[in-house]
Amino acid sequence: MMKHFIPVASPDIGKLEEKYVLQALRSTWVSSIGEFVSRFEHEFASFCEVKYGVSVSNGTNALFLTLRALGVGPGDEIIVPALTFVAVPAVVLQLGANPVIVDIDPVYWCIDPKAIERAITKKTKAIIVVHVYGHPSDMDPILELARAYQLKVIEDCAEAHGARYKDHRVGSIGDAGCFSFYGNKIITTGEGGMVVSRDSDLLSRIRFLKDHAMDPNRRYYHSEVGYNSRMTNIQAALGCAQLDRISELIENRAKILEWYREYLADIDAISLNPNMSWAEPVNWMVCAVLNSCLVPKRGQILSSLREKGVDSRPFFVLCQDMPPYNGCRTVGVDELDTPVARRISLAGFNLPSSASLKKRDIEKISNLFKEGYLKIK
Ligand SMILES: *Cc1c(COP(=O)(O)O)cnc(C)c1O
């Protein structure tokens, strides 16, 4: 039996979280009405430097309801990056629209603005950018294209709470920013999500749809088919406590990445998280990308780490390589495939990144990694 198993990500839950959650429980407001829900919406929107936020039941529903509120439906095309969590193309298909899968930048791994224009057709409605692994996408050229072609830009910030692009917080740049508060994200509510936006009409529409499409002025009158995607007061209480501590949590994660950089500095065959000059990323997950000659050994390297009680995870599988998305159109900078995303997806993996890890944990993980790596390479 392994005594100490170090997971890739576990939440950092402390006394403040206990206090707020207990307060929510004792208030008996356990469903989606209660003071913590609106407090969390206000405070999180203000953290993102936008006026408004609407809480939802998870990050996937944040994306789904945003597209739905923007009127996305059958026949529409939505541009998405090739390296992302599956929720992104999934919500597009759920609405009867078609994801168009676009290649990523080789250095910072987000959607490549140079490939986007080639993917645009008369049917294109929106671009979903994903600030993948905590590094912002290059928003300026994307916004320029969106203006030229009248497209909406949705930021998937599920992995990037608090990151900045130039002077702006992610989520405040496009038409809407969608966040997840799943247990492994920068802050958690257990399950949960939020849409932030400058556009109060868009958010009112999402608020309406997420609550059974009930007429705000006439109770139990529903002019459309709605959804139940509400966040509970208990979840929001957890969120408020996490949000009170978010600077500390982000700083701890930044330190963790610096420690890995220090302890893994002598391994030339891997490179760690990128950081473009125009970006202030957050370290959602420590990312390592293997040199091409080591790519076939990724599985072996990661299993040897696992045998020593250290968890890790490979990068996301390319969307188009999974059955529901096989038929999706793919677009790279100069070909109809996504070669950059394909290479990075096979070469990358994540190391334990929980905010609560200490320097000695990182030293130990790095040493165990090196042991296995030196044997296998
Ligand atoms: C986690 C994640 C989501 C989905 O969030 P859930 O809260 O799990 O539904 C969406 N997009 C990206 C990029 C994610 O990492």
Ligand as a Chemical Component Dictionary entry (heavy atoms), coordinates in Angstrom:
data_LIG
# 
_chem_comp.id                   LIG 
_chem_comp.type                 NON-POLYMER 
_chem_comp.pdbx_formal_charge   0 
_chem_comp.three_letter_code    LIG 
# 
loop_
_chem_comp_atom.comp_id 
_chem_comp_atom.atom_id 
_chem_comp_atom.alt_atom_id 
_chem_comp_atom.type_symbol 
_chem_comp_atom.charge 
_chem_comp_atom.model_Cartn_x 
_chem_comp_atom.model_Cartn_y 
_chem_comp_atom.model_Cartn_z 
_chem_comp_atom.pdbx_ordinal 
LIG C1 C1 C 0 -12.900 22.293 -16.258 1  
LIG C2 C2 C 0 -13.119 22.853 -17.580 2  
LIG C3 C3 C 0 -14.411 23.062 -18.100 3  
LIG C4 C4 C 0 -15.669 22.504 -17.486 4  
LIG O1 O1 O 0 -15.929 22.820 -16.212 5  
LIG P1 P1 P 0 -16.920 21.900 -15.329 6  
LIG O2 O2 O 0 -17.158 22.802 -14.151 7  
LIG O3 O3 O 0 -16.172 20.668 -14.982 8  
LIG O4 O4 O 0 -18.135 21.651 -16.105 9  
LIG C5 C5 C 0 -14.551 23.712 -19.314 10 
LIG N1 N1 N 0 -13.485 24.111 -20.011 11 
LIG C6 C6 C 0 -12.232 23.908 -19.582 12 
LIG C7 C7 C 0 -11.093 24.385 -20.414 13 
LIG C8 C8 C 0 -11.999 23.251 -18.368 14 
LIG O5 O5 O 0 -10.742 23.015 -17.960 15 
# 
loop_
_chem_comp_bond.comp_id 
_chem_comp_bond.atom_id_1 
_chem_comp_bond.atom_id_2 
_chem_comp_bond.value_order 
_chem_comp_bond.pdbx_ordinal 
LIG C1 C2 SING 1  
LIG C2 C3 SING 2  
LIG C2 C8 DOUB 3  
LIG C3 C4 SING 4  
LIG C3 C5 DOUB 5  
LIG C4 O1 SING 6  
LIG O1 P1 SING 7  
LIG P1 O2 DOUB 8  
LIG P1 O3 SING 9  
LIG P1 O4 SING 10 
LIG C5 N1 SING 11 
LIG N1 C6 DOUB 12 
LIG C6 C7 SING 13 
LIG C6 C8 SING 14 
LIG C8 O5 SING 15 
# 
